[in-house]
Amino acid sequence: MHEFAIAEAIVRATQEVVHQNGGGKVEQIRLRIGELRQVVPDALLFAFDILKQDTPLEEASLEWETVPAQVRCKTCGVVYHPKDVFWECPSCGAFGAEVTAGEELEIVAITLREGSDAD
Ligand SMILES: [Zn+2]
């Protein structure tokens, strides 16, 4: 399950940001995940729920948008959305393309809980 590795990276990066901001609890994390990452949403949420225990992310929710895959044909330069594992150019029929979008794994926003220093 590579979702665990992804969740771990998210938790670690978020903790770093929280630390740099002087602590506090995280309310929400928003991400962008590329289609080519082939993340299974349920698996990612499951992994995140386990890894966030005993961290400032304990009560945080995870939301993300999926970035559609996009590749550019190496032969004619046409940009298209790859359908299968075989990337066949719809314009010239050539195989082989370079990825221009769809491999993202970015934290877009981290929302900290207000007034979390009550106790
Ligand atoms: Zn082409």
Backbone and ligand atoms as CSV (ligand in chain L), in Angstrom:
chain,resi,resn,atom,element,x,y,z
A,1,MET,N,N,0.836,-1.214,0.000
A,1,MET,CA,C,0.000,0.000,0.000
A,1,MET,C,C,0.865,1.256,0.000
A,2,HIS,N,N,1.016,1.870,-1.149
A,2,HIS,CA,C,1.866,3.067,-1.180
A,2,HIS,C,C,1.159,4.271,-0.571
A,3,GLU,N,N,-0.134,4.142,-0.297
A,3,GLU,CA,C,-0.854,5.234,0.374
A,3,GLU,C,C,-0.258,5.544,1.744
A,4,PHE,N,N,0.310,4.537,2.390
A,4,PHE,CA,C,0.930,4.768,3.692
A,4,PHE,C,C,2.143,5.688,3.549
A,5,ALA,N,N,2.903,5.461,2.507
A,5,ALA,CA,C,4.082,6.304,2.276
A,5,ALA,C,C,3.657,7.737,1.978
A,6,ILE,N,N,2.591,7.881,1.224
A,6,ILE,CA,C,2.087,9.219,0.887
A,6,ILE,C,C,1.561,9.905,2.142
A,7,ALA,N,N,0.761,9.179,2.925
A,7,ALA,CA,C,0.206,9.747,4.153
A,7,ALA,C,C,1.319,10.148,5.113
A,8,GLU,N,N,2.336,9.343,5.169
A,8,GLU,CA,C,3.466,9.619,6.052
A,8,GLU,C,C,4.177,10.909,5.626
A,9,ALA,N,N,4.354,11.078,4.346
A,9,ALA,CA,C,4.995,12.285,3.825
A,9,ALA,C,C,4.152,13.518,4.140
A,10,ILE,N,N,2.834,13.380,4.017
A,10,ILE,CA,C,1.925,14.492,4.300
A,10,ILE,C,C,1.993,14.861,5.775
A,11,VAL,N,N,1.921,13.851,6.632
A,11,VAL,CA,C,1.952,14.091,8.080
A,11,VAL,C,C,3.268,14.760,8.472
A,12,ARG,N,N,4.357,14.273,7.926
A,12,ARG,CA,C,5.668,14.813,8.272
A,12,ARG,C,C,5.798,16.268,7.804
A,13,ALA,N,N,5.404,16.532,6.572
A,13,ALA,CA,C,5.510,17.891,6.025
A,13,ALA,C,C,4.619,18.853,6.802
A,14,THR,N,N,3.437,18.394,7.183
A,14,THR,CA,C,2.503,19.253,7.918
A,14,THR,C,C,3.055,19.568,9.309
A,15,GLN,N,N,3.604,18.553,9.947
A,15,GLN,CA,C,4.171,18.758,11.283
A,15,GLN,C,C,5.283,19.802,11.246
A,16,GLU,N,N,6.048,19.770,10.180
A,16,GLU,CA,C,7.133,20.725,10.012
A,16,GLU,C,C,6.587,22.158,9.918
A,17,VAL,N,N,5.531,22.308,9.135
A,17,VAL,CA,C,4.902,23.623,8.969
A,17,VAL,C,C,4.336,24.109,10.304
A,18,VAL,N,N,3.681,23.212,11.023
A,18,VAL,CA,C,3.108,23.561,12.325
A,18,VAL,C,C,4.217,24.010,13.273
A,19,HIS,N,N,5.301,23.265,13.236
A,19,HIS,CA,C,6.432,23.580,14.092
A,19,HIS,C,C,6.989,24.975,13.783
A,20,GLN,N,N,7.126,25.263,12.493
A,20,GLN,CA,C,7.653,26.566,12.060
A,20,GLN,C,C,6.722,27.707,12.462
A,21,ASN,N,N,5.449,27.393,12.648
A,21,ASN,CA,C,4.474,28.414,13.022
A,21,ASN,C,C,4.256,28.478,14.531
A,22,GLY,N,N,5.117,27.803,15.250
A,22,GLY,CA,C,5.048,27.879,16.704
A,22,GLY,C,C,4.047,26.944,17.343
A,23,GLY,N,N,3.687,25.881,16.655
A,23,GLY,CA,C,2.803,24.874,17.235
A,23,GLY,C,C,1.339,25.139,16.939
A,24,GLY,N,N,0.489,24.366,17.597
A,24,GLY,CA,C,-0.946,24.473,17.341
A,24,GLY,C,C,-1.491,23.204,16.732
A,25,LYS,N,N,-2.817,23.148,16.667
A,25,LYS,CA,C,-3.443,21.952,16.108
A,25,LYS,C,C,-3.956,22.219,14.706
A,26,VAL,N,N,-3.903,21.171,13.933
A,26,VAL,CA,C,-4.316,21.298,12.545
A,26,VAL,C,C,-5.780,20.912,12.396
A,27,GLU,N,N,-6.492,21.760,11.655
A,27,GLU,CA,C,-7.909,21.492,11.446
A,27,GLU,C,C,-8.145,20.791,10.104
A,28,GLN,N,N,-7.445,21.287,9.096
A,28,GLN,CA,C,-7.654,20.707,7.776
A,28,GLN,C,C,-6.398,20.810,6.912
A,29,ILE,N,N,-6.219,19.799,6.102
A,29,ILE,CA,C,-5.117,19.809,5.142
A,29,ILE,C,C,-5.721,19.617,3.755
A,30,ARG,N,N,-5.324,20.488,2.861
A,30,ARG,CA,C,-5.811,20.362,1.482
A,30,ARG,C,C,-4.648,20.034,0.565
A,31,LEU,N,N,-4.894,19.079,-0.309
A,31,LEU,CA,C,-3.835,18.596,-1.192
A,31,LEU,C,C,-4.256,18.627,-2.646
A,32,ARG,N,N,-3.248,18.474,-3.486
A,32,ARG,CA,C,-3.487,18.204,-4.901
A,32,ARG,C,C,-2.754,16.905,-5.194
A,33,ILE,N,N,-3.478,15.951,-5.719
A,33,ILE,CA,C,-2.861,14.667,-6.020
A,33,ILE,C,C,-3.094,14.345,-7.494
A,34,GLY,N,N,-2.013,14.084,-8.181
A,34,GLY,CA,C,-2.105,13.765,-9.601
A,34,GLY,C,C,-2.727,12.404,-9.838
A,35,GLU,N,N,-3.462,12.326,-10.922
A,35,GLU,CA,C,-4.138,11.087,-11.310
A,35,GLU,C,C,-3.162,9.921,-11.455
A,36,LEU,N,N,-1.955,10.230,-11.933
A,36,LEU,CA,C,-0.974,9.166,-12.169
A,36,LEU,C,C,-0.413,8.567,-10.878
A,37,ARG,N,N,-0.678,9.210,-9.759
A,37,ARG,CA,C,-0.254,8.659,-8.469
A,37,ARG,C,C,-1.085,7.437,-8.109
A,38,GLN,N,N,-2.220,7.325,-8.763
A,38,GLN,CA,C,-3.130,6.192,-8.560
A,38,GLN,C,C,-3.427,5.933,-7.090
A,39,VAL,N,N,-3.783,7.008,-6.415
A,39,VAL,CA,C,-4.116,6.919,-4.999
A,39,VAL,C,C,-5.539,6.372,-4.835
A,40,VAL,N,N,-5.683,5.406,-3.964
A,40,VAL,CA,C,-7.001,4.893,-3.611
A,40,VAL,C,C,-7.493,5.732,-2.426
A,41,PRO,N,N,-8.551,6.556,-2.636
A,41,PRO,CA,C,-8.987,7.492,-1.590
A,41,PRO,C,C,-9.196,6.844,-0.221
A,42,ASP,N,N,-9.898,5.721,-0.175
A,42,ASP,CA,C,-10.165,5.064,1.102
A,42,ASP,C,C,-8.875,4.625,1.789
A,43,ALA,N,N,-7.942,4.145,0.997
A,43,ALA,CA,C,-6.671,3.676,1.554
A,43,ALA,C,C,-5.862,4.839,2.107
A,44,LEU,N,N,-5.906,5.970,1.414
A,44,LEU,CA,C,-5.173,7.138,1.883
A,44,LEU,C,C,-5.767,7.662,3.191
A,45,LEU,N,N,-7.100,7.734,3.251
A,45,LEU,CA,C,-7.752,8.206,4.472
A,45,LEU,C,C,-7.488,7.255,5.637
A,46,PHE,N,N,-7.501,5.983,5.342
A,46,PHE,CA,C,-7.231,4.966,6.361
A,46,PHE,C,C,-5.814,5.131,6.923
A,47,ALA,N,N,-4.861,5.277,6.042
A,47,ALA,CA,C,-3.464,5.441,6.458
A,47,ALA,C,C,-3.290,6.745,7.232
A,48,PHE,N,N,-3.935,7.789,6.748
A,48,PHE,CA,C,-3.825,9.100,7.409
A,48,PHE,C,C,-4.398,9.035,8.828
A,49,ASP,N,N,-5.536,8.371,8.972
A,49,ASP,CA,C,-6.169,8.254,10.290
A,49,ASP,C,C,-5.283,7.536,11.302
A,50,ILE,N,N,-4.498,6.594,10.830
A,50,ILE,CA,C,-3.602,5.857,11.719
A,50,ILE,C,C,-2.372,6.707,12.060
A,51,LEU,N,N,-1.789,7.311,11.035
A,51,LEU,CA,C,-0.531,8.040,11.227
A,51,LEU,C,C,-0.685,9.362,11.968
A,52,LYS,N,N,-1.905,9.918,11.969
A,52,LYS,CA,C,-2.084,11.229,12.613
A,52,LYS,C,C,-2.265,11.127,14.126
A,53,GLN,N,N,-2.438,9.921,14.627
A,53,GLN,CA,C,-2.594,9.744,16.070
A,53,GLN,C,C,-1.387,10.294,16.818
A,54,ASP,N,N,-1.670,10.942,17.962
A,54,ASP,CA,C,-0.610,11.496,18.801
A,54,ASP,C,C,0.270,12.531,18.099
A,55,THR,N,N,-0.331,13.235,17.152
A,55,THR,CA,C,0.374,14.341,16.507
A,55,THR,C,C,-0.571,15.552,16.543
A,56,PRO,N,N,-0.062,16.739,16.182
A,56,PRO,CA,C,-0.959,17.915,16.129
A,56,PRO,C,C,-2.033,17.781,15.045
A,57,LEU,N,N,-1.956,16.702,14.289
A,57,LEU,CA,C,-2.918,16.491,13.201
A,57,LEU,C,C,-4.085,15.596,13.619
A,58,GLU,N,N,-4.067,15.231,14.876
A,58,GLU,CA,C,-5.012,14.259,15.404
A,58,GLU,C,C,-6.467,14.473,14.958
A,59,GLU,N,N,-6.875,15.758,14.947
A,59,GLU,CA,C,-8.271,16.052,14.603
A,59,GLU,C,C,-8.405,16.623,13.197
A,60,ALA,N,N,-7.355,16.536,12.461
A,60,ALA,CA,C,-7.371,17.139,11.130
A,60,ALA,C,C,-8.127,16.289,10.118
A,61,SER,N,N,-8.771,16.982,9.194
A,61,SER,CA,C,-9.405,16.276,8.095
A,61,SER,C,C,-8.543,16.473,6.850
A,62,LEU,N,N,-8.690,15.540,5.949
A,62,LEU,CA,C,-7.876,15.552,4.740
A,62,LEU,C,C,-8.787,15.706,3.527
A,63,GLU,N,N,-8.453,16.687,2.698
A,63,GLU,CA,C,-9.226,16.872,1.473
A,63,GLU,C,C,-8.262,17.052,0.317
A,64,TRP,N,N,-8.674,16.591,-0.832
A,64,TRP,CA,C,-7.786,16.795,-1.978
A,64,TRP,C,C,-8.571,16.827,-3.267
A,65,GLU,N,N,-7.935,17.490,-4.247
A,65,GLU,CA,C,-8.476,17.462,-5.589
A,65,GLU,C,C,-7.536,16.632,-6.441
A,66,THR,N,N,-8.109,15.918,-7.374
A,66,THR,CA,C,-7.291,15.101,-8.257
A,66,THR,C,C,-6.945,15.899,-9.508
A,67,VAL,N,N,-5.665,15.928,-9.828
A,67,VAL,CA,C,-5.218,16.623,-11.027
A,67,VAL,C,C,-5.199,15.617,-12.171
A,68,PRO,N,N,-5.967,15.881,-13.233
A,68,PRO,CA,C,-6.012,14.941,-14.350
A,68,PRO,C,C,-4.651,14.767,-15.017
A,69,ALA,N,N,-4.401,13.571,-15.475
A,69,ALA,CA,C,-3.137,13.296,-16.158
A,69,ALA,C,C,-3.110,13.978,-17.520
A,70,GLN,N,N,-1.911,14.420,-17.908
A,70,GLN,CA,C,-1.743,15.039,-19.202
A,70,GLN,C,C,-0.337,14.713,-19.693
A,71,VAL,N,N,-0.249,14.276,-20.908
A,71,VAL,CA,C,1.067,13.949,-21.456
A,71,VAL,C,C,1.248,14.618,-22.814
A,72,ARG,N,N,2.508,14.788,-23.204
A,72,ARG,CA,C,2.813,15.407,-24.486
A,72,ARG,C,C,3.528,14.405,-25.378
A,73,CYS,N,N,2.994,14.252,-26.547
A,73,CYS,CA,C,3.576,13.322,-27.518
A,73,CYS,C,C,4.994,13.750,-27.872
A,74,LYS,N,N,5.909,12.784,-27.830
A,74,LYS,CA,C,7.313,13.098,-28.108
A,74,LYS,C,C,7.564,13.288,-29.600
A,75,THR,N,N,6.626,12.796,-30.392
A,75,THR,CA,C,6.819,12.882,-31.834
A,75,THR,C,C,6.240,14.168,-32.422
A,76,CYS,N,N,4.984,14.459,-32.103
A,76,CYS,CA,C,4.342,15.630,-32.725
A,76,CYS,C,C,4.021,16.752,-31.740
A,77,GLY,N,N,4.193,16.506,-30.462
A,77,GLY,CA,C,4.008,17.573,-29.495
A,77,GLY,C,C,2.592,17.806,-29.011
A,78,VAL,N,N,1.658,16.987,-29.501
A,78,VAL,CA,C,0.269,17.141,-29.070
A,78,VAL,C,C,0.128,16.750,-27.593
A,79,VAL,N,N,-0.662,17.526,-26.863
A,79,VAL,CA,C,-0.906,17.248,-25.458
A,79,VAL,C,C,-2.253,16.543,-25.332
A,80,TYR,N,N,-2.274,15.405,-24.627
A,80,TYR,CA,C,-3.529,14.669,-24.493
A,80,TYR,C,C,-3.628,13.973,-23.151
A,81,HIS,N,N,-4.831,13.481,-22.898
A,81,HIS,CA,C,-5.095,12.758,-21.656
A,81,HIS,C,C,-4.943,11.268,-21.921
A,82,PRO,N,N,-3.949,10.611,-21.300
A,82,PRO,CA,C,-3.726,9.188,-21.569
A,82,PRO,C,C,-4.832,8.339,-20.967
A,83,LYS,N,N,-5.331,7.401,-21.759
A,83,LYS,CA,C,-6.459,6.593,-21.293
A,83,LYS,C,C,-6.008,5.323,-20.595
A,84,ASP,N,N,-5.103,4.606,-21.202
A,84,ASP,CA,C,-4.696,3.313,-20.647
A,84,ASP,C,C,-3.241,3.360,-20.210
A,85,VAL,N,N,-2.703,2.180,-20.025
A,85,VAL,CA,C,-1.275,2.106,-19.727
A,85,VAL,C,C,-0.464,2.397,-20.979
A,86,PHE,N,N,-1.083,2.154,-22.139
A,86,PHE,CA,C,-0.395,2.462,-23.387
A,86,PHE,C,C,-0.755,3.876,-23.800
A,87,TRP,N,N,0.231,4.707,-23.899
A,87,TRP,CA,C,-0.024,6.089,-24.271
A,87,TRP,C,C,0.159,6.240,-25.778
A,88,GLU,N,N,-0.983,6.173,-26.474
A,88,GLU,CA,C,-0.934,6.310,-27.922
A,88,GLU,C,C,-1.445,7.688,-28.316
A,89,CYS,N,N,-0.641,8.397,-29.049
A,89,CYS,CA,C,-1.003,9.757,-29.438
A,89,CYS,C,C,-2.245,9.738,-30.334
A,90,PRO,N,N,-3.267,10.536,-29.985
A,90,PRO,CA,C,-4.493,10.568,-30.791
A,90,PRO,C,C,-4.285,11.290,-32.112
A,91,SER,N,N,-3.178,12.006,-32.205
A,91,SER,CA,C,-2.937,12.792,-33.416
A,91,SER,C,C,-2.092,12.040,-34.437
A,92,CYS,N,N,-0.960,11.496,-33.983
A,92,CYS,CA,C,-0.061,10.835,-34.937
A,92,CYS,C,C,0.086,9.333,-34.695
A,93,GLY,N,N,-0.471,8.846,-33.575
A,93,GLY,CA,C,-0.436,7.410,-33.327
A,93,GLY,C,C,0.847,6.892,-32.705
A,94,ALA,N,N,1.775,7.799,-32.400
A,94,ALA,CA,C,3.053,7.387,-31.821
A,94,ALA,C,C,2.889,6.994,-30.353
A,95,PHE,N,N,3.696,6.052,-29.939
A,95,PHE,CA,C,3.730,5.679,-28.529
A,95,PHE,C,C,4.860,6.442,-27.851
A,96,GLY,N,N,4.698,6.666,-26.568
A,96,GLY,CA,C,5.758,7.370,-25.850
A,96,GLY,C,C,5.416,8.838,-25.724
A,97,ALA,N,N,5.377,9.300,-24.495
A,97,ALA,CA,C,5.042,10.694,-24.252
A,97,ALA,C,C,5.647,11.098,-22.928
A,98,GLU,N,N,5.787,12.391,-22.758
A,98,GLU,CA,C,6.306,12.859,-21.467
A,98,GLU,C,C,5.162,13.450,-20.651
A,99,VAL,N,N,5.214,13.219,-19.367
A,99,VAL,CA,C,4.163,13.670,-18.467
A,99,VAL,C,C,4.273,15.182,-18.248
A,100,THR,N,N,3.172,15.874,-18.440
A,100,THR,CA,C,3.165,17.315,-18.147
A,100,THR,C,C,2.294,17.619,-16.928
A,101,ALA,N,N,1.399,16.718,-16.576
A,101,ALA,CA,C,0.586,16.881,-15.366
A,101,ALA,C,C,0.078,15.517,-14.918
A,102,GLY,N,N,-0.176,15.408,-13.615
A,102,GLY,CA,C,-0.733,14.154,-13.120
A,102,GLY,C,C,0.152,13.435,-12.124
A,103,GLU,N,N,1.321,14.013,-11.847
A,103,GLU,CA,C,2.215,13.386,-10.866
A,103,GLU,C,C,2.333,14.233,-9.596
A,104,GLU,N,N,1.425,15.179,-9.455
A,104,GLU,CA,C,1.476,16.085,-8.310
A,104,GLU,C,C,1.230,15.366,-6.984
A,105,LEU,N,N,1.884,15.876,-5.980
A,105,LEU,CA,C,1.579,15.481,-4.605
A,105,LEU,C,C,1.980,16.694,-3.772
A,106,GLU,N,N,1.038,17.611,-3.659
A,106,GLU,CA,C,1.354,18.902,-3.046
A,106,GLU,C,C,0.368,19.235,-1.939
A,107,ILE,N,N,0.890,19.871,-0.920
A,107,ILE,CA,C,0.017,20.423,0.104
A,107,ILE,C,C,-0.360,21.830,-0.351
A,108,VAL,N,N,-1.641,22.073,-0.520
A,108,VAL,CA,C,-2.115,23.377,-0.990
A,108,VAL,C,C,-2.315,24.321,0.189
A,109,ALA,N,N,-2.927,23.810,1.257
A,109,ALA,CA,C,-3.219,24.664,2.404
A,109,ALA,C,C,-3.303,23.840,3.677
A,110,ILE,N,N,-2.849,24.450,4.743
A,110,ILE,CA,C,-2.970,23.834,6.058
A,110,ILE,C,C,-3.724,24.821,6.938
A,111,THR,N,N,-4.859,24.392,7.453
A,111,THR,CA,C,-5.642,25.264,8.319
A,111,THR,C,C,-5.385,24.879,9.766
A,112,LEU,N,N,-4.946,25.872,10.527
A,112,LEU,CA,C,-4.699,25.616,11.945
A,112,LEU,C,C,-5.948,25.973,12.746
A,113,ARG,N,N,-6.162,25.216,13.794
A,113,ARG,CA,C,-7.296,25.449,14.673
A,113,ARG,C,C,-7.055,26.710,15.503
A,114,GLU,N,N,-8.057,27.554,15.578
A,114,GLU,CA,C,-7.928,28.803,16.352
A,114,GLU,C,C,-8.016,28.520,17.846
A,115,GLY,N,N,-7.244,29.271,18.586
A,115,GLY,CA,C,-7.340,29.180,20.056
A,115,GLY,C,C,-7.065,27.820,20.631
A,116,SER,N,N,-6.109,27.114,20.046
A,116,SER,CA,C,-5.834,25.764,20.519
A,116,SER,C,C,-4.913,25.752,21.754
A,117,ASP,N,N,-4.521,26.942,22.205
A,117,ASP,CA,C,-3.640,26.975,23.364
A,117,ASP,C,C,-4.420,27.163,24.670
A,118,ALA,N,N,-5.679,26.740,24.643
A,118,ALA,CA,C,-6.553,26.911,25.789
A,118,ALA,C,C,-6.056,26.148,27.020
A,119,ASP,N,N,-5.565,24.960,26.807
A,119,ASP,CA,C,-5.034,24.248,27.966
A,119,ASP,C,C,-3.565,23.999,27.777
L,1,ZN,ZN,ZN,1.802,12.591,-31.723
